[in-house]
Amino acid sequence: MRRYVGALVFAGCAALSGAAAAGPATTGDAAVHPPAPPAVAVQQVRVPLPGLREEAAMVLVGTALIGLAAAVRRAA
């Protein structure tokens, strides 16, 4: 019975989240919904910033997660 209720709650949440993400319907009235401004192309320039590189940050985060998992395992 508990699995049935859990599956029903999960399906209901999935259905509600899909309906909420759909957004409001448009009526086509330009006075209510003005047209969007035209898209503009922008050149992206990477500037080297001082600090940790992405790889080093990922290694530190991974190490912290492994340490947290070991602490949780010992506490359980």
N, C-alpha and C positions, 0 to 999 in steps of 0.2 A: 504494500500500500504506500509506503514511504517513497519508493522509487517512482511510482505512478504520479504522486503529487509533485515530486521533484521534477520529473519530466514535463508535467503540465505547466509548472511555474516557469521552467526554462523556455518552453515553446511560447508561452504568453509574453515573456520579456523579449524574446527574439522578434515576435510579431509587432510588439509595440515600438521597439527601437527602429524597425524598418519603416513603420508608418511615420514616426517622428522625423526621420532623416529625409523623407521624401520632400518636405517643404510645402509651402502653400501653392495653390493653383493660381495661374495668372489669368486675368480676365481679358487682356489685350488692350486695355485702356491706357493710352500713352500719357494722359494727364495724371493718372494715379501712379503709374510706373514709368518714370522717364527712361529713355534709352541709356544704356551703359556707355561710358566714354570709350573711344577707340583704343585699341591696344598699342602700346609703345614699346619698341625694341630697345633694350638697355644692355650695354656691354658690361660683363662682369669681370672685375679685375681682382685677382687674389693678392693680398698684401701680407707678407710674412709678419706675424705678430709675435712678440716675445712671450714665452711661456712653454707649456708642455706640448709636445707633438701629439697627434691623435693616437699613434701607436702606443706611446708611453702612457697616456691616459687610460687606454683600454687595458693595458697590462695591470695598472694600479687598481682599476675597478674590478677586474677579474680576480686579482689576489684578495681584495677585500671581500668579494662574494664567497670565495673559497674559505676564507677565515670565518665568515659569518655562518656558513654551512657547517663547519666543524664545531663551532660553538653551540649551534642549535642541536647538532647530533649528540654532543656530550651532555647537554642539558636534558635531553629526552630520555 
